[in-house]
């Protein structure tokens, strides 16, 4: 299905450029509000945001849109995406909205929508909202305009909910933790949660100014965290992204641990405890073959989906799984959350660290990943480079060369004008060679 505004994770783009304008946010509020006004109760939407400067503008426009079609609005300020999903459910709201472009730079922003159950919207709901965006909105009469209010205790509510996922008999006393909040949405809640559980916390990326979100910090720029962990002698480092739905870990030696290793740890731990459902894990086509082989050795399965945590979650719900995610660090633990939650996932990792008594460098290396290389090629948004004959020929040649020893994944990004080229296999030189050949072919077509 072709969608005009929605990508793999809501609507996203460069601020003040379509579709990420105040006018568009107003129309999204009106359209989503109209779609979810059902029945005769007072309708409510919860709106959160990260720390981007443009968040104020987008929030105001969304509030205007929702109230103009009769929805009451509750604003919770800078909060992680999973917190907005949680609050939408707990406040019996009809809709939740997160204003964020996740790991993108501050110039970008986005709108993520959650239904009353706290889950991201289905394709059908997004298609219905897109249709309404392009229609004249049905404004309510003056007495029926929605009301807007801010609540001040949302952070405390989320911290409490996150801490309840940590085993009650455990504490983090004596554990030195560095947490990098990417100058983003979790800059207050994540350090507070770890501290309240007893950890000795060093917090970085906790001074947002509207322009520095994800700038040289967070889960997509881990050098600062790696350096800080070794400098302060921490046991572990926790890196979140701008909206805190993504987690990357750094061990005590300053080495990166990605989402594949974290899913392996949580799944094997939960299996031992009798908590794992579905007898396996759901991950995307980007997850390493090493994860698949490790799970097989544990008697577990790996079910793959296309890229996007929404598709992971759909497969989890359909198959009865409670652990899933992406190599990039989106980890969904459906016993506790309806979307990826970096803080909740980190607490599961820290619980294992405490119980095992082993250093993170040992605990978090459950398998040796196969050599894997991912490169991005930017293209003109109107072009279709993957349809070019010479590109398809390069892809076919690469698949033949990797046959039996590796995998190739080529896809168009759902959030940026990029072609992502990934290959993995037992022969690292061959992997690099086929990726470079395909990228050159794509560049020639772009």
MOUR-V20600 format. One record per residue. N is the residue number from 1. OMEGA is omega in whole degrees, 0 to 359 (999 if undefined). Layout:
# MOUR-V20600
n->N omega->OMEGA
n->N omega->OMEGA
This chain:
# MOUR-V20600
n->1 omega->179
n->2 omega->179
n->3 omega->186
n->4 omega->186
n->5 omega->184
n->6 omega->173
n->7 omega->180
n->8 omega->181
n->9 omega->179
n->10 omega->179
n->11 omega->185
n->12 omega->177
n->13 omega->178
n->14 omega->184
n->15 omega->183
n->16 omega->172
n->17 omega->181
n->18 omega->9
n->19 omega->186
n->20 omega->178
n->21 omega->177
n->22 omega->179
n->23 omega->179
n->24 omega->179
n->25 omega->176
n->26 omega->182
n->27 omega->177
n->28 omega->178
n->29 omega->180
n->30 omega->182
n->31 omega->180
n->32 omega->177
n->33 omega->180
n->34 omega->181
n->35 omega->185
n->36 omega->173
n->37 omega->184
n->38 omega->182
n->39 omega->186
n->40 omega->177
n->41 omega->174
n->42 omega->183
n->43 omega->188
n->44 omega->174
n->45 omega->176
n->46 omega->181
n->47 omega->172
n->48 omega->181
n->49 omega->170
n->50 omega->191
n->51 omega->179
n->52 omega->178
n->53 omega->183
n->54 omega->180
n->55 omega->179
n->56 omega->181
n->57 omega->182
n->58 omega->178
n->59 omega->181
n->60 omega->180
n->61 omega->178
n->62 omega->178
n->63 omega->179
n->64 omega->180
n->65 omega->182
n->66 omega->182
n->67 omega->182
n->68 omega->178
n->69 omega->171
n->70 omega->180
n->71 omega->169
n->72 omega->184
n->73 omega->172
n->74 omega->179
n->75 omega->183
n->76 omega->178
n->77 omega->181
n->78 omega->182
n->79 omega->176
n->80 omega->177
n->81 omega->180
n->82 omega->177
n->83 omega->178
n->84 omega->178
n->85 omega->180
n->86 omega->181
n->87 omega->178
n->88 omega->178
n->89 omega->186
n->90 omega->179
n->91 omega->180
n->92 omega->180
n->93 omega->177
n->94 omega->186
n->95 omega->172
n->96 omega->181
n->97 omega->173
n->98 omega->178
n->99 omega->184
n->100 omega->169
n->101 omega->171
n->102 omega->185
n->103 omega->181
n->104 omega->178
n->105 omega->188
n->106 omega->182
n->107 omega->180
n->108 omega->169
n->109 omega->183
n->110 omega->178
n->111 omega->176
n->112 omega->183
n->113 omega->177
n->114 omega->177
n->115 omega->181
n->116 omega->177
n->117 omega->180
n->118 omega->180
n->119 omega->175
n->120 omega->187
n->121 omega->176
n->122 omega->175
n->123 omega->182
n->124 omega->178
n->125 omega->180
n->126 omega->178
n->127 omega->179
n->128 omega->179
n->129 omega->177
n->130 omega->180
n->131 omega->181
n->132 omega->179
n->133 omega->185
n->134 omega->176
n->135 omega->175
n->136 omega->183
n->137 omega->176
n->138 omega->183
n->139 omega->181
n->140 omega->176
n->141 omega->185
n->142 omega->182
n->143 omega->185
n->144 omega->177
n->145 omega->181
n->146 omega->177
n->147 omega->180
n->148 omega->177
n->149 omega->175
n->150 omega->172
n->151 omega->188
n->152 omega->185
n->153 omega->183
n->154 omega->181
n->155 omega->178
n->156 omega->179
n->157 omega->182
n->158 omega->178
n->159 omega->180
n->160 omega->181
n->161 omega->180
n->162 omega->180
n->163 omega->180
n->164 omega->177
n->165 omega->181
n->166 omega->182
n->167 omega->187
n->168 omega->184
n->169 omega->183
n->170 omega->172
n->171 omega->179
n->172 omega->180
n->173 omega->177
n->174 omega->181
n->175 omega->178
n->176 omega->185
n->177 omega->169
n->178 omega->178
n->179 omega->179
n->180 omega->185
n->181 omega->173
n->182 omega->186
n->183 omega->186
n->184 omega->193
n->185 omega->184
n->186 omega->189
n->187 omega->176
n->188 omega->190
n->189 omega->185
n->190 omega->178
n->191 omega->180
n->192 omega->181
n->193 omega->180
n->194 omega->180
n->195 omega->181
n->196 omega->178
n->197 omega->172
n->198 omega->183
n->199 omega->170
n->200 omega->193
n->201 omega->166
n->202 omega->184
n->203 omega->175
n->204 omega->184
n->205 omega->183
n->206 omega->179
n->207 omega->183
n->208 omega->177
n->209 omega->181
n->210 omega->185
n->211 omega->189
n->212 omega->178
n->213 omega->180
n->214 omega->184
n->215 omega->180
n->216 omega->182
n->217 omega->177
n->218 omega->190
n->219 omega->179
n->220 omega->178
n->221 omega->193
n->222 omega->184
n->223 omega->179
n->224 omega->179
n->225 omega->179
n->226 omega->180
n->227 omega->183
n->228 omega->179
n->229 omega->181
n->230 omega->181
n->231 omega->183
n->232 omega->180
n->233 omega->182
n->234 omega->176
n->235 omega->184
n->236 omega->175
n->237 omega->181
n->238 omega->178
n->239 omega->175
n->240 omega->175
n->241 omega->189
n->242 omega->179
n->243 omega->169
n->244 omega->172
n->245 omega->183
n->246 omega->182
n->247 omega->167
n->248 omega->183
n->249 omega->173
n->250 omega->181
n->251 omega->186
n->252 omega->177
n->253 omega->179
n->254 omega->181
n->255 omega->184
n->256 omega->174
n->257 omega->186
n->258 omega->185
n->259 omega->179
n->260 omega->179
n->261 omega->181
n->262 omega->177
n->263 omega->178
n->264 omega->180
n->265 omega->184
n->266 omega->181
n->267 omega->181
n->268 omega->177
n->269 omega->181
n->270 omega->177
n->271 omega->179
n->272 omega->181
n->273 omega->182
n->274 omega->183
n->275 omega->186
n->276 omega->177
n->277 omega->180
n->278 omega->180
n->279 omega->178
n->280 omega->186
n->281 omega->172
n->282 omega->178
n->283 omega->183
n->284 omega->179
n->285 omega->182
n->286 omega->182
n->287 omega->188
n->288 omega->176
n->289 omega->178
n->290 omega->177
n->291 omega->181
n->292 omega->181
n->293 omega->177
n->294 omega->181
n->295 omega->177
n->296 omega->179
n->297 omega->178
n->298 omega->182
n->299 omega->182
n->300 omega->182
n->301 omega->172
n->302 omega->176
n->303 omega->184
n->304 omega->176
n->305 omega->171
n->306 omega->187
n->307 omega->180
n->308 omega->184
n->309 omega->177
n->310 omega->180
n->311 omega->173
n->312 omega->182
n->313 omega->178
n->314 omega->179
n->315 omega->177
n->316 omega->181
n->317 omega->181
n->318 omega->185
n->319 omega->179
n->320 omega->178
n->321 omega->174
n->322 omega->174
n->323 omega->177
n->324 omega->178
n->325 omega->184
n->326 omega->178
n->327 omega->182
n->328 omega->175
n->329 omega->170
n->330 omega->180
n->331 omega->182
n->332 omega->176
n->333 omega->193
n->334 omega->172
n->335 omega->188
n->336 omega->188
n->337 omega->180
n->338 omega->179
n->339 omega->177
n->340 omega->182
n->341 omega->183
n->342 omega->181
n->343 omega->180
n->344 omega->178
n->345 omega->179
n->346 omega->180
n->347 omega->176
n->348 omega->178
n->349 omega->180
n->350 omega->177
n->351 omega->178
n->352 omega->179
n->353 omega->180
n->354 omega->184
n->355 omega->185
n->356 omega->185
n->357 omega->181
n->358 omega->175
n->359 omega->182
n->360 omega->182
n->361 omega->176
n->362 omega->185
n->363 omega->190
n->364 omega->177
n->365 omega->184
n->366 omega->179
n->367 omega->175
n->368 omega->180
n->369 omega->173
n->370 omega->176
n->371 omega->183
n->372 omega->181
n->373 omega->177
n->374 omega->174
n->375 omega->180
n->376 omega->176
n->377 omega->180
n->378 omega->182
n->379 omega->174
n->380 omega->185
n->381 omega->181
n->382 omega->183
n->383 omega->177
n->384 omega->188
n->385 omega->182
n->386 omega->179
n->387 omega->181
n->388 omega->183
n->389 omega->182
n->390 omega->176
n->391 omega->179
n->392 omega->178
n->393 omega->179
n->394 omega->179
n->395 omega->180
n->396 omega->179
n->397 omega->180
n->398 omega->179
n->399 omega->179
n->400 omega->182
n->401 omega->180
n->402 omega->187
n->403 omega->178
n->404 omega->182
n->405 omega->182
n->406 omega->183
n->407 omega->176
n->408 omega->178
n->409 omega->178
n->410 omega->181
n->411 omega->174
n->412 omega->178
n->413 omega->177
n->414 omega->183
n->415 omega->182
n->416 omega->177
n->417 omega->183
n->418 omega->166
n->419 omega->181
n->420 omega->182
n->421 omega->181
n->422 omega->173
n->423 omega->173
n->424 omega->180
n->425 omega->183
n->426 omega->181
n->427 omega->185
n->428 omega->180
n->429 omega->179
n->430 omega->178
n->431 omega->181
n->432 omega->183
n->433 omega->183
n->434 omega->177
n->435 omega->181
n->436 omega->180
n->437 omega->179
n->438 omega->180
n->439 omega->179
n->440 omega->179
n->441 omega->179
n->442 omega->179
n->443 omega->181
n->444 omega->181
n->445 omega->187
n->446 omega->999
